[in-house]
Amino acid sequence: MSVGELEARNRSVSDVYRALRAKILDLQLPPDGKINIDALAREFGVSQTPIREALSQLEGDNLIVKTPGKGYRTTPLLGTAELRELFEFRLLVEPWAARESAVNRLSNPGRALQSSLGDFEDGSRADDDVRHHLVAHDTQFHDHILTASNNAFALHAFRATHCHLHLFRLHPADYRGTQTVEEHRSIVTAIQACDPDAAEAAMHQHLIGAYHRFNEAFTQDGGRDLRLPPPATLR
């Protein structure tokens, strides 16, 4: 295979991966649904090879699961217990990471975080597809903070959850990102001010608020799960 042919194939796999991921995140491929490789190959006008390679990448994102003898399926949505466990993990790691990031050193991520906020707001005004802009911004925002904490183990553990991709499928109440951006801005302000106490508190408040917004997808009583405190009780 020539270099040109290899590059073309890689572009094809990348394009198929992005398209399939969007279909999963937008629930066009339903959670816990069987994947028909032949149908996808016809839809995208490609052979089965780039479809299978893209599905392998999506396995790494925990959006696809392969069962021997049964083929591929999309992963189920997070349940209430899994959602709670995910946010309990995040509450252990991310407030600490925000504290560690609020330092008066070149590693302070305040400038990058402010740029990420601006990019999201500019993109959301120019494009109706706010949800995809929001997941890209949210992923980048939290990744910047974990990276700036200078703890490779914590960063790897956080990335391994693929939490943004899974949460994105739950259609939170704040689907336009208004509350999320407001909470992110409070975190940025504290980090830029090199105020570790405020940064830790702002991240904690953000995660509690986000949990209740996502939990609303499961409950009919205002999204409250009493095993985590409501935002109003936080200090």
Secondary structure, DSSP 8 states (H G I E B T S, - for coil): --HHHHHHHHHHHHHHHHHHHHHHHTTSS-TT-B--HHHHHHHHTS-HHHHHHHHHHHHHTTSEEEETTTEEEE-----HHHHHHHHHHHHHHHHHHHHHH--SSTT--HHHHHHHHHHHHHHHHH-S-HHHHHHHHHHHHHHHHHHHTT-HHHHHHHHHHTHHHHHHTT--S-TT-HHHHHHHHHHHHHHHTT-HHHHHHHHHHHHHHHHHHHHTTT-SSSS--TTS--GGG--
